[in-house]
Amino acid sequence: MQRKEMRLRRIQHLAHKIMDEINLREEHSQSEELLMVIDNLSRALGELADPCGYYSLDYIEDKMEKSHSLLINKLKKLDFSSEKKIIQ
């Protein structure tokens, strides 16, 4: 598999993980972190939607990785605060 295809598969994998995490959680509220996730994802999609077909995999990977990291960190905080409430 060519390097570009591997990078695109990784981007696709991160996008699917993000979608799964968002759809599995019901306790999401509007928060700054989730708005940043949405912003990063929309920028990555905007880059891919260039009608001329010019896009930067580096830029798209960066936005996907930031989105994934922000979302996972937010979920860890939610899980920790839930556990903390149970203990109290």
C-alpha positions in Angstrom: 0.0 0.0 0.0 1.3 3.4 -0.9 2.2 5.9 1.8 -0.6 8.3 0.8 -3.2 5.5 1.1 -1.9 4.5 4.5 -2.3 8.1 5.7 -5.8 8.4 4.3 -6.8 5.1 6.0 -5.4 6.5 9.3 -7.4 9.6 8.9 -10.5 7.6 8.1 -9.9 5.4 11.2 -9.6 8.5 13.5 -12.8 9.9 12.0 -14.7 6.7 12.7 -13.4 6.6 16.2 -14.5 10.1 16.8 -18.0 9.4 15.4 -18.3 6.3 17.5 -17.3 8.1 20.7 -19.7 11.0 20.1 -22.6 8.7 19.3 -22.0 6.3 22.2 -22.2 9.1 24.8 -25.4 10.7 25.8 -24.0 13.0 28.5 -22.3 15.4 26.1 -23.1 19.0 26.6 -22.1 22.0 24.6 -18.6 22.6 25.7 -15.6 24.5 24.4 -13.7 21.2 23.7 -16.5 19.7 21.6 -16.8 22.9 19.7 -13.1 22.8 18.9 -13.5 19.1 17.8 -16.2 20.2 15.4 -14.1 23.1 14.2 -11.1 20.9 13.5 -13.2 18.3 11.7 -15.0 20.8 9.5 -11.6 22.4 8.6 -10.3 18.9 7.6 -13.4 18.2 5.5 -13.2 21.6 3.9 -9.6 20.9 2.9 -10.6 17.5 1.3 -13.5 19.2 -0.5 -11.3 21.4 -2.6 -12.8 21.2 -6.1 -9.3 21.3 -7.7 -8.3 18.2 -5.7 -5.4 20.0 -3.9 -5.2 19.1 -0.3 -2.5 18.7 2.3 -2.5 15.3 4.1 -0.3 16.9 6.8 -3.0 19.5 7.5 -5.8 17.0 7.5 -3.9 14.6 9.8 -3.1 17.4 12.1 -6.8 18.4 12.4 -8.0 14.8 12.8 -5.3 14.1 15.5 -6.3 17.3 17.4 -10.0 16.4 17.2 -9.3 12.9 18.4 -7.1 14.0 21.2 -9.5 16.7 22.4 -12.5 14.3 22.4 -10.6 11.5 24.2 -9.3 13.9 26.9 -12.9 15.3 27.3 -14.3 11.8 27.7 -11.6 10.9 30.3 -12.6 14.0 32.3 -16.3 13.0 32.1 -15.5 9.4 33.2 -13.4 10.7 36.1 -16.0 13.1 37.3 -18.7 10.4 37.0 -16.5 8.0 39.1 -15.9 10.8 41.6 -19.7 11.3 42.0 -20.2 7.6 42.6 -17.6 7.5 45.3 -19.1 10.5 47.1 
